[in-house]
Amino acid sequence: MNVKSLYSNKWFVLFVIIVMYLPVSIDATILHVAAPSLSLDLNASANEVLWIIDIYSLIMACFLLPMGVLGDKYGVKWIALSGIIIFGLASFLAMLSETPQMLIISRGLLAFGAAMILPATLSALRVTFIDNRERAIALGVWSAVGTGGAALGPLVGGLLLEYYSWHSVFFINIPICVIVTVLTLNTRINSETIKSKKFNITDPLLLIFSILLLVLFMKSVFKWGLTVHLVAMLLGGIIVGYIFIKRQVVSSVPMIDISLFKNRIVVAGIILAMLSMISLVGFEFFVSQELQLAMGMSALEAGLFLLPLILASCLSGPCVGWAIDFVGVRTIAFIGIFVSALSFAGLSVTDFGTQAWQAWGFMILLGFCIEAALLASTTAIMGAAPPGKGGQAGAIEGMAYEFGAGIGVVMFGLMMSSMYSRNIQQYLHEVEIPLAANMSLSDTISYAEKIGGENSEKLIMIAKQSFIDSHFNVMIAASIILFVLSFVILRLMKRQ
């Protein structure tokens, strides 16, 4: 096979797409184990660390649909190529970041490039693989890369941070982007262009503005309480969100087909997708902080500790995919969320320091069942979508995944900060050490290192114990939420 025929071979196209998509999926979670290093090195507050991590998923979710339209209009190869270049440049800027604000902006730009890449890869696969059997194989590989990449993020981050600084997390994207750019330029990637399609930038901007205002409100109200400007922020987010929905209803070419939300199975699938990602990503984020900051593990040790969760989520897809035809989507969805709730309950009373095997057992159960719920959500949404609206339904599902990933960090991060602050204030009543309110664990450690002496050691010990004490509260809160919502899912998916 000569070079020219190799570049046009469909399986080589699949290889290029995998290499293109892998850093996009890994970057959603790779910073979870890097958060302590970021916080200390950039002197970032807990709120800024949350923005650094979840801005990626939130921005990406808002631009997935319009970038899909651009791909249909101008061709997926050139949209993907533009996305790769932006992704590489944003990685370079993130690597050079010296302030939390610069890193947040760089991560937002990184997400913009990722939003161009993801729908282009999926569209290219659908056009490249005409045979249904081959297309199923290709889409299965693509899906495995997406889920596996997100699950492997903390482990990859841990490996890099074991030997290098947090900058290396972004540096590795640059050579990959250069290689993918060269491969993409030379590879024949087919696409179906529809020049008549209209691209509307107003709708995604309204959506992202609304979401960021609401997320900023949630993060700030826990720290500052309900103030006038925060109420204005909340109302602004709601009003902009209402304008966005109104535009979708009256538009002849809406960004999101609102009629899909009238189908309760689709709604159940969206809730299921968001819940699953919130649980998986939020758990990884919280436990990564606990293992490193409170228990003294390195980033690599934390990543390896989470390995059972990663492997279970990767193995769940094929097993559940085989069983779903026999058991049914409704049953898989309910069991997935219900058993995940039980797993969180078990993890709430597990000491990660002395009961590692017990922790790994519950993690395996959690990873397997969360992935089962994700597969059930995909099957439910795509199966319930009306004829001709499968693409819209798939895009909505993709947005639910990304929003879930972003909101998971927000929810678990807020619970973690709130409970830690409450716990440490109770401990500090017993000792005479001045400490500003609402300081995170990393803030407290930095402060303790500055004051030095006996009080420094005492404060660090109290801070770590306060964080460990919040473990039960965070896990049991997640368990209760999932337990209640498992029955909501059961109700929404009741047999028709």
DABELVEN-V974878 format. One record per residue. N is the residue number from 1. D_LAST is the distance of its C-alpha to the last C-alpha in Angstrom with 2 decimals. Layout:
BEGIN
n: [N | N]
d_last: [D_LAST | D_LAST]
END
This chain:
BEGIN
n: [1 | 2 | 3 | 4 | 5 | 6 | 7 | 8 | 9 | 10 | 11 | 12 | 13 | 14 | 15 | 16 | 17 | 18 | 19 | 20 | 21 | 22 | 23 | 24 | 25 | 26 | 27 | 28 | 29 | 30 | 31 | 32 | 33 | 34 | 35 | 36 | 37 | 38 | 39 | 40 | 41 | 42 | 43 | 44 | 45 | 46 | 47 | 48 | 49 | 50 | 51 | 52 | 53 | 54 | 55 | 56 | 57 | 58 | 59 | 60 | 61 | 62 | 63 | 64 | 65 | 66 | 67 | 68 | 69 | 70 | 71 | 72 | 73 | 74 | 75 | 76 | 77 | 78 | 79 | 80 | 81 | 82 | 83 | 84 | 85 | 86 | 87 | 88 | 89 | 90 | 91 | 92 | 93 | 94 | 95 | 96 | 97 | 98 | 99 | 100 | 101 | 102 | 103 | 104 | 105 | 106 | 107 | 108 | 109 | 110 | 111 | 112 | 113 | 114 | 115 | 116 | 117 | 118 | 119 | 120 | 121 | 122 | 123 | 124 | 125 | 126 | 127 | 128 | 129 | 130 | 131 | 132 | 133 | 134 | 135 | 136 | 137 | 138 | 139 | 140 | 141 | 142 | 143 | 144 | 145 | 146 | 147 | 148 | 149 | 150 | 151 | 152 | 153 | 154 | 155 | 156 | 157 | 158 | 159 | 160 | 161 | 162 | 163 | 164 | 165 | 166 | 167 | 168 | 169 | 170 | 171 | 172 | 173 | 174 | 175 | 176 | 177 | 178 | 179 | 180 | 181 | 182 | 183 | 184 | 185 | 186 | 187 | 188 | 189 | 190 | 191 | 192 | 193 | 194 | 195 | 196 | 197 | 198 | 199 | 200 | 201 | 202 | 203 | 204 | 205 | 206 | 207 | 208 | 209 | 210 | 211 | 212 | 213 | 214 | 215 | 216 | 217 | 218 | 219 | 220 | 221 | 222 | 223 | 224 | 225 | 226 | 227 | 228 | 229 | 230 | 231 | 232 | 233 | 234 | 235 | 236 | 237 | 238 | 239 | 240 | 241 | 242 | 243 | 244 | 245 | 246 | 247 | 248 | 249 | 250 | 251 | 252 | 253 | 254 | 255 | 256 | 257 | 258 | 259 | 260 | 261 | 262 | 263 | 264 | 265 | 266 | 267 | 268 | 269 | 270 | 271 | 272 | 273 | 274 | 275 | 276 | 277 | 278 | 279 | 280 | 281 | 282 | 283 | 284 | 285 | 286 | 287 | 288 | 289 | 290 | 291 | 292 | 293 | 294 | 295 | 296 | 297 | 298 | 299 | 300 | 301 | 302 | 303 | 304 | 305 | 306 | 307 | 308 | 309 | 310 | 311 | 312 | 313 | 314 | 315 | 316 | 317 | 318 | 319 | 320 | 321 | 322 | 323 | 324 | 325 | 326 | 327 | 328 | 329 | 330 | 331 | 332 | 333 | 334 | 335 | 336 | 337 | 338 | 339 | 340 | 341 | 342 | 343 | 344 | 345 | 346 | 347 | 348 | 349 | 350 | 351 | 352 | 353 | 354 | 355 | 356 | 357 | 358 | 359 | 360 | 361 | 362 | 363 | 364 | 365 | 366 | 367 | 368 | 369 | 370 | 371 | 372 | 373 | 374 | 375 | 376 | 377 | 378 | 379 | 380 | 381 | 382 | 383 | 384 | 385 | 386 | 387 | 388 | 389 | 390 | 391 | 392 | 393 | 394 | 395 | 396 | 397 | 398 | 399 | 400 | 401 | 402 | 403 | 404 | 405 | 406 | 407 | 408 | 409 | 410 | 411 | 412 | 413 | 414 | 415 | 416 | 417 | 418 | 419 | 420 | 421 | 422 | 423 | 424 | 425 | 426 | 427 | 428 | 429 | 430 | 431 | 432 | 433 | 434 | 435 | 436 | 437 | 438 | 439 | 440 | 441 | 442 | 443 | 444 | 445 | 446 | 447 | 448 | 449 | 450 | 451 | 452 | 453 | 454 | 455 | 456 | 457 | 458 | 459 | 460 | 461 | 462 | 463 | 464 | 465 | 466 | 467 | 468 | 469 | 470 | 471 | 472 | 473 | 474 | 475 | 476 | 477 | 478 | 479 | 480 | 481 | 482 | 483 | 484 | 485 | 486 | 487 | 488 | 489 | 490 | 491 | 492 | 493 | 494 | 495 | 496]
d_last: [53.45 | 55.22 | 54.17 | 52.97 | 50.63 | 49.40 | 48.34 | 46.31 | 44.70 | 40.92 | 40.98 | 43.70 | 41.55 | 38.83 | 41.56 | 42.65 | 39.13 | 38.72 | 42.10 | 41.15 | 37.80 | 38.94 | 41.08 | 38.37 | 35.90 | 38.68 | 40.01 | 36.86 | 37.94 | 41.52 | 43.10 | 41.51 | 44.47 | 46.87 | 46.14 | 49.04 | 51.47 | 50.38 | 50.79 | 54.28 | 55.58 | 54.47 | 54.95 | 51.39 | 49.82 | 46.51 | 44.90 | 46.45 | 45.26 | 41.67 | 42.11 | 43.71 | 40.76 | 37.69 | 39.08 | 38.30 | 34.52 | 34.35 | 36.56 | 34.90 | 31.39 | 32.75 | 34.45 | 31.99 | 30.54 | 33.94 | 35.55 | 32.95 | 34.01 | 37.65 | 37.07 | 35.65 | 38.59 | 41.50 | 40.41 | 38.88 | 42.20 | 44.12 | 41.42 | 41.08 | 44.87 | 45.19 | 42.64 | 44.61 | 47.85 | 46.46 | 44.93 | 48.34 | 50.32 | 48.05 | 48.47 | 52.24 | 52.20 | 50.11 | 52.57 | 55.46 | 53.89 | 56.24 | 54.33 | 50.78 | 50.43 | 51.44 | 48.99 | 46.10 | 47.00 | 47.36 | 43.95 | 42.44 | 44.22 | 43.06 | 39.42 | 40.14 | 41.40 | 38.47 | 36.06 | 37.96 | 37.86 | 34.23 | 32.53 | 35.60 | 35.28 | 31.64 | 32.50 | 35.60 | 33.76 | 31.35 | 34.40 | 36.68 | 34.49 | 33.63 | 32.81 | 29.16 | 30.30 | 32.97 | 30.74 | 28.25 | 31.30 | 32.65 | 29.45 | 29.18 | 32.77 | 32.17 | 29.23 | 31.38 | 34.24 | 32.15 | 30.77 | 33.98 | 36.21 | 34.65 | 34.87 | 38.44 | 39.64 | 41.18 | 42.93 | 44.39 | 45.50 | 47.07 | 48.99 | 50.42 | 51.35 | 53.13 | 55.78 | 55.49 | 54.71 | 51.38 | 52.63 | 52.01 | 48.24 | 48.59 | 51.58 | 49.71 | 47.50 | 50.61 | 51.80 | 48.24 | 47.89 | 51.29 | 50.41 | 47.03 | 48.76 | 51.32 | 48.74 | 46.50 | 49.52 | 50.46 | 47.05 | 45.61 | 42.11 | 40.39 | 38.30 | 37.11 | 38.64 | 37.48 | 40.47 | 38.84 | 36.31 | 37.23 | 37.67 | 37.30 | 38.85 | 38.37 | 34.63 | 34.82 | 37.92 | 36.23 | 33.32 | 35.70 | 38.03 | 35.31 | 34.00 | 37.54 | 38.59 | 35.71 | 36.33 | 40.07 | 39.51 | 37.53 | 40.24 | 43.13 | 42.06 | 42.18 | 45.72 | 47.28 | 45.28 | 44.10 | 46.83 | 47.21 | 46.82 | 43.65 | 42.14 | 43.18 | 41.55 | 38.23 | 38.38 | 39.38 | 36.40 | 33.98 | 35.79 | 35.90 | 32.20 | 31.52 | 33.81 | 31.98 | 28.55 | 30.31 | 31.86 | 28.56 | 27.21 | 30.39 | 31.37 | 31.13 | 30.95 | 29.10 | 29.32 | 25.67 | 23.08 | 21.87 | 19.08 | 17.21 | 16.97 | 14.86 | 11.82 | 10.79 | 10.08 | 13.61 | 14.96 | 13.87 | 15.52 | 18.57 | 18.98 | 18.73 | 21.34 | 23.61 | 23.48 | 24.31 | 27.20 | 28.44 | 28.71 | 30.30 | 32.73 | 33.54 | 34.34 | 36.56 | 38.36 | 39.08 | 40.17 | 42.37 | 44.25 | 44.59 | 45.90 | 48.45 | 49.64 | 49.44 | 49.99 | 52.35 | 50.58 | 51.27 | 48.58 | 48.60 | 48.36 | 45.37 | 43.66 | 44.42 | 43.17 | 39.72 | 39.83 | 37.62 | 34.79 | 35.37 | 35.53 | 32.42 | 30.33 | 31.84 | 31.20 | 27.61 | 26.19 | 27.28 | 26.35 | 22.80 | 22.38 | 23.29 | 21.11 | 17.82 | 17.07 | 17.75 | 16.30 | 13.21 | 12.97 | 11.34 | 14.14 | 16.78 | 16.09 | 16.39 | 19.37 | 21.00 | 21.23 | 21.92 | 24.68 | 26.04 | 26.48 | 28.37 | 30.42 | 31.51 | 32.46 | 34.56 | 36.14 | 37.09 | 39.52 | 40.76 | 44.18 | 44.07 | 47.85 | 48.32 | 44.96 | 44.17 | 42.65 | 40.29 | 39.32 | 38.71 | 36.54 | 34.20 | 34.36 | 33.30 | 30.28 | 29.48 | 30.03 | 27.95 | 24.91 | 25.13 | 25.26 | 22.23 | 20.30 | 21.76 | 20.68 | 17.06 | 17.27 | 18.74 | 16.20 | 13.25 | 15.25 | 16.66 | 13.57 | 11.69 | 15.03 | 15.70 | 18.53 | 21.87 | 20.76 | 20.60 | 24.04 | 23.26 | 20.19 | 22.46 | 25.20 | 23.10 | 22.11 | 25.86 | 26.76 | 24.41 | 26.22 | 29.62 | 29.00 | 27.76 | 30.99 | 33.12 | 31.55 | 31.70 | 35.46 | 35.72 | 33.82 | 35.52 | 38.79 | 38.79 | 37.98 | 40.69 | 43.28 | 42.64 | 42.84 | 45.79 | 47.70 | 47.17 | 48.25 | 51.34 | 52.54 | 52.51 | 54.57 | 56.97 | 57.90 | 59.69 | 61.74 | 63.71 | 62.19 | 61.37 | 58.04 | 56.26 | 52.90 | 49.62 | 51.23 | 49.04 | 50.10 | 51.64 | 53.41 | 54.76 | 56.04 | 57.78 | 59.33 | 60.49 | 62.17 | 64.06 | 65.46 | 66.54 | 68.38 | 67.17 | 64.70 | 62.99 | 62.17 | 61.12 | 58.78 | 57.12 | 56.59 | 55.10 | 52.84 | 51.45 | 50.87 | 49.11 | 46.69 | 46.06 | 45.48 | 42.67 | 40.84 | 39.39 | 38.26 | 36.53 | 34.70 | 33.64 | 32.42 | 30.21 | 28.97 | 28.05 | 26.22 | 24.11 | 23.51 | 22.16 | 20.02 | 18.49 | 16.74 | 15.84 | 14.17 | 12.37 | 11.15 | 10.25 | 8.33 | 6.38 | 3.79 | 0.00]
END
